[in-house]
Amino acid sequence: GNSQFITVGDTGTILTSPDGATWTERTSGTTTQLKSVAYGNNQFIAVGGNYTYKDRIISWSSTIITSPDGITWTERYSGTTTWLKSATYGNNQFIAVGGEYINGTILSSPDGVTWTEISVKAKNSFHSVTYGNNQFITVGYRGIILTSIDGTTWTERTSGTTTQLKSVA
């Protein structure tokens, strides 16, 4: 998007490239793992999170950062403590998904700044989301697949597997 490539990674790493050959590290303002980046509506968003393990209890956190140019990044409030794993843009909105095991999360935003958690009946965690053929599709834990035309109402589909589905395109 915006005539450049962007990749994200551990410890808040963000790299940008105009051609895929030469890369420049950018300051993200976070040290959390960034799992996915998306572009739409003249805005980049990157999502991710971290977890801590203390006294046999796992605590999760989420991160959403945005940038109009891929260079300057601003942290946004997601409204969830769930680890976000994937993001996409379509139908004039961003969708971010994530979760831990049986606690799935879907978030929606028109601008990447203000986020709303979407209630879904399926509670498996989601690993990946995409937009194509006028619909969103998210996949994840125990073979879950959900589809949505509008990003708000999601329908569970039968995948025929209980294997974790890690990515969708």
Disulfide bonds with the S-S distance in Angstrom:
none
